[in-house]
């Protein structure tokens, strides 16, 4: 779905190849002119319609031409901002610039690294996920309490939002 592909198909005993364009989405239909059943009384072949089903990927999703991926970061990286490296859909290392004060769910973009399109390429979007250790030690727990104190009324404002 992201890169497009040339695929081999067979219909009514005939084999042929066709191109699936980059950026197809789940449920999209592609018309293959002249690859359908023969027309009546010797008429030309009809069209064959492909119904596209895009398999889910555990890490990447598509939103239009944009490729969305999780971007796990630490609390410190979220507070201070950071340059965070991750692997793109091709397995290449790429760097996201996470701005200071980013919260989980925030999105950071790398322009032009999404689905390639003749008109305009999509973006690679990292969705920030602030992660903490599953079993924080006492020092980390104390630092977290001190951080909350340093943030002043912010924790109280969050509690009122809930």
Number of C-alpha atoms within 10 A of each C-alpha: 17 19 14 14 12 10 10 10 11 10 11 8 7 8 9 11 10 11 12 16 15 15 22 21 16 14 11 12 14 15 12 14 11 13 18 16 14 13 11 9 6 7 9 13 14 15 14 16 14 13 12 15 13 14 9 10 8 7 10 15 16 23 14 14 22 23 22 23 21 16 23 19 21 14 18 12 18 21 14 12 16 18 11 14 15 16 12 20 17 6 8 9 10 14 13 17 14 24 16 13 13 21 17 15 13 16 18 19 19 16 12 15 18 26 23 19 14 5 6 11 16 22 21 26 26 24 18 21 19 18 13 12 8 6 8 11 9 9 8 13 12 11 11 14 11 11 11 13 12 10 11 10 10 11 12 11 10 9 8 7 7 5
